[in-house]
Amino acid sequence: MNYRHAFHAGNFADCVKHALLIQLLRAMQRKDKPLLVLDTHAGIGRYDLTGGPAEKTGEWREGIGRVLAAHDPALAEYTTLIRQLGLYPGSPAIAAALLRPVDRLVACELHPEDAATLRRNFRNAPGVAVHERDGFEALRAFLPPPEKRGLILIDPPFERPDEFATLAKNLLAAYAKFRTGVYAVWYPIKHRAPVRAFFETLQLGGVRDVIATELLRRPALDPARLNGCGVLVINPPYGFAQAALPVLDALRVILGEPGSAAGIERITDE
Ligand SMILES: C[S@@+](CC[C@H](N)C(=O)[O-])C[C@H]1O[C@@H](n2cnc3c(N)ncnc32)[C@H](O)[C@@H]1O
């Protein structure tokens, strides 16, 4: 496990993932019923961008740095939350901030040091449980949730060449256990072929009601670069796609280069 998210926190991929995560949670919370948020690859939860690893790579300057400077009203919910939370919030911090008293967050992290930091960051946080464990194994352990409503965020590091295949296999197994869950799966776009293969595996596996929300900073031509990223959503909640479109478009304008694109593609029907 070489990947440490602290080097990448606040980069353009985090902006896409976190701005969409807020819209997903908001859409699900239109219903009063309790829900479980399961964050399978949680990281440490809070990141100091002004020193340490994040400052070393400076990736955040091309991400949240630009987003905060742009003051785009379409991103106000995201930027307000970032400012309120102080240190740059990772996915578990964003989810925890939006939990209602009836909701729960289970955050899993496998790296022992990062899991310990995550635990410290959420000590005494109401409704939050931190587990040092494999996120894919957690899908089997925690699904289906007793609440019968769940948002499952899957955000692997993609450091191994077989990561898309591992992801698809575990996603299909989780879907078989909990078909009505809302799954949000982050994926990198270096070039199109692996992403297409991932979508096809889900199509062939019979997963219904899937959309792909994507931001391409530049055309996906050079496979050595992270040209864009997406969040695949299974069972998108009512109102999410409408809310996500202006968010993606604003991010494209702020973060895109010539040839950039953003949008939502339907992968399988309801
Ligand atoms: C992209 S980062 C997560 C960032 C976080 N979701 C956020 O948005 O703030 C991926 C994380 O997964 C952790 N990780 C890697 N393999 C894992 C596994 N099998 N189960 C759980 N966590 C894992 C890494 O240590 C890393 O912290």
Ligand as a Chemical Component Dictionary entry (heavy atoms), coordinates in Angstrom:
data_LIG
# 
_chem_comp.id                   LIG 
_chem_comp.type                 NON-POLYMER 
_chem_comp.pdbx_formal_charge   0 
_chem_comp.three_letter_code    LIG 
# 
loop_
_chem_comp_atom.comp_id 
_chem_comp_atom.atom_id 
_chem_comp_atom.alt_atom_id 
_chem_comp_atom.type_symbol 
_chem_comp_atom.charge 
_chem_comp_atom.model_Cartn_x 
_chem_comp_atom.model_Cartn_y 
_chem_comp_atom.model_Cartn_z 
_chem_comp_atom.pdbx_ordinal 
LIG C1  C1  C 0  -8.410  7.794  -2.881 1  
LIG S1  S1  S 1  -8.047  7.510  -1.208 2  
LIG C2  C2  C 0  -9.551  7.847  -0.380 3  
LIG C3  C3  C 0  -9.944  9.290  -0.278 4  
LIG C4  C4  C 0  -11.229 9.534  0.438  5  
LIG N1  N1  N 0  -12.292 8.677  -0.032 6  
LIG C5  C5  C 0  -11.659 10.969 0.272  7  
LIG O1  O1  O 0  -12.386 11.272 -0.677 8  
LIG O2  O2  O -1 -11.273 11.790 1.102  9  
LIG C6  C6  C 0  -7.995  5.773  -1.094 10 
LIG C7  C7  C 0  -7.747  5.251  0.315  11 
LIG O3  O3  O 0  -7.991  3.851  0.347  12 
LIG C8  C8  C 0  -7.069  3.246  1.222  13 
LIG N2  N2  N 0  -7.063  1.828  0.842  14 
LIG C9  C9  C 0  -6.314  1.169  -0.084 15 
LIG N3  N3  N 0  -6.737  -0.101 -0.200 16 
LIG C10 C10 C 0  -7.775  -0.265 0.657  17 
LIG C11 C11 C 0  -8.655  -1.343 0.957  18 
LIG N4  N4  N 0  -8.549  -2.527 0.347  19 
LIG N5  N5  N 0  -9.622  -1.133 1.866  20 
LIG C12 C12 C 0  -9.769  0.069  2.498  21 
LIG N6  N6  N 0  -8.965  1.126  2.245  22 
LIG C13 C13 C 0  -7.996  0.965  1.335  23 
LIG C14 C14 C 0  -5.797  3.998  0.999  24 
LIG O4  O4  O 0  -4.931  3.871  2.114  25 
LIG C15 C15 C 0  -6.323  5.428  0.821  26 
LIG O5  O5  O 0  -6.366  6.103  2.037  27 
# 
loop_
_chem_comp_bond.comp_id 
_chem_comp_bond.atom_id_1 
_chem_comp_bond.atom_id_2 
_chem_comp_bond.value_order 
_chem_comp_bond.pdbx_ordinal 
LIG C1  S1  SING 1  
LIG S1  C2  SING 2  
LIG S1  C6  SING 3  
LIG C2  C3  SING 4  
LIG C3  C4  SING 5  
LIG C4  N1  SING 6  
LIG C4  C5  SING 7  
LIG C5  O1  DOUB 8  
LIG C5  O2  SING 9  
LIG C6  C7  SING 10 
LIG C7  O3  SING 11 
LIG C7  C15 SING 12 
LIG O3  C8  SING 13 
LIG C8  N2  SING 14 
LIG C8  C14 SING 15 
LIG N2  C9  SING 16 
LIG N2  C13 SING 17 
LIG C9  N3  DOUB 18 
LIG N3  C10 SING 19 
LIG C10 C11 SING 20 
LIG C10 C13 DOUB 21 
LIG C11 N4  SING 22 
LIG C11 N5  DOUB 23 
LIG N5  C12 SING 24 
LIG C12 N6  DOUB 25 
LIG N6  C13 SING 26 
LIG C14 O4  SING 27 
LIG C14 C15 SING 28 
LIG C15 O5  SING 29 
# 
